[in-house]
Amino acid sequence: MTEKERIYSELLVLRCRRKDHDAFPELIRHWETKLFFYIRRLVVDEEDAWDILQETWVKVLQGIGSLQNPGSFAAWLYSIARHTVMDHFRGRYAEVQTEEADEKALAEIPDDNSPDFDDAERVHRGLGLISLAHREALTLFFLEDFSIEEIASILNVSPGTVKSRLHYAKRALRAVLEKEV
């Protein structure tokens, strides 16, 4: 996110906190496409993604008055979206694939630091085939351009865990893409 976008978001948040009724729809317009893209990377069904997006905005509206630091709005917003996605999964699935299973299956794959991720369609298809935790880490880091610290805040994990997930996620994505060739 550029400095200009960050400042614009902060001003919108401040306007929302002051009960400016025009500010919240403007905030939604500013963030909706990026936020939907993030949610869509985590949820298979597009209709579910739209429902989760709406739930997220309702939660944001209810909690924006308590946001102490408008500069942390992006991380706060994505954290709410992530929790809403997880609530969706908890409601739908009794068992979720674990990270450890992916890590064990990938233990034999060499760690090449120069994957060929040039074909966007192929990469997006590959993202759908790796675990949720790995897909989420890659999406936040590479596609949403969050820092390690911001991702740690969104996921409520340590920065070391984020680095580890990114490492294994790149390996998992590479393995999926190599199978396609």
C-alpha positions, 0 to 999 in steps of 0.5 A, a space after each residue: 500500500 502506498 503512503 497516499 493510500 495509507 493516509 487516505 484510509 486513516 482519514 476515512 477511519 477518523 471520519 467514521 469514528 466521528 460518525 461521518 455517514 459518508 465515510 463508511 461507504 467510501 471506506 468500503 469502496 476503497 477496500 472492497 476489491 482488495 479485501 474480496 480478493 483476499 477472502 476469495 483466495 481463502 474460500 473456494 465458493 464465490 458466493 460464500 466469499 461475498 457473504 463473508 465480505 458482508 459479514 466482515 463489513 458489518 463487524 468493521 462497522 460495529 468495531 471501528 469506533 474502538 480502533 485506537 490507531 487508525 494507522 493499523 486499520 489495514 491489519 485490523 481489517 484483514 484480521 477481522 476478515 480472517 476471523 470471519 473466514 475461520 468462523 465460516 470454516 468452523 461452521 462448515 467443516 469438522 476437520 481442517 487439513 493441518 500444516 504439519 501434514 503439508 510439511 511432512 509431505 514436502 520434506 523431500 522437496 529441495 528448497 529452490 529459492 527461484 521458483 517460476 511464478 510468472 504465469 498468474 493463472 497457474 499460480 492462482 490455481 496452485 494456491 487453491 491446491 495448498 493448505 489454507 495456512 500456506 495460501 493465506 501467508 502467500 496471499 498476504 505477503 505477495 499479493 496484499 503486500 503486508 510486512 511480516 509484522 503486519 501478517 503476524 498481527 493479522 494471523 495472531 502468530 509470531 513473526 517467526 511463524 509467519 516466516 516459517 509458513 512463507 517458507 513452507 508455503 513457497 515449497 508447497 506451491 512450487 511442488 504443486 506447480 512442478 506437478 502441472 508441468 
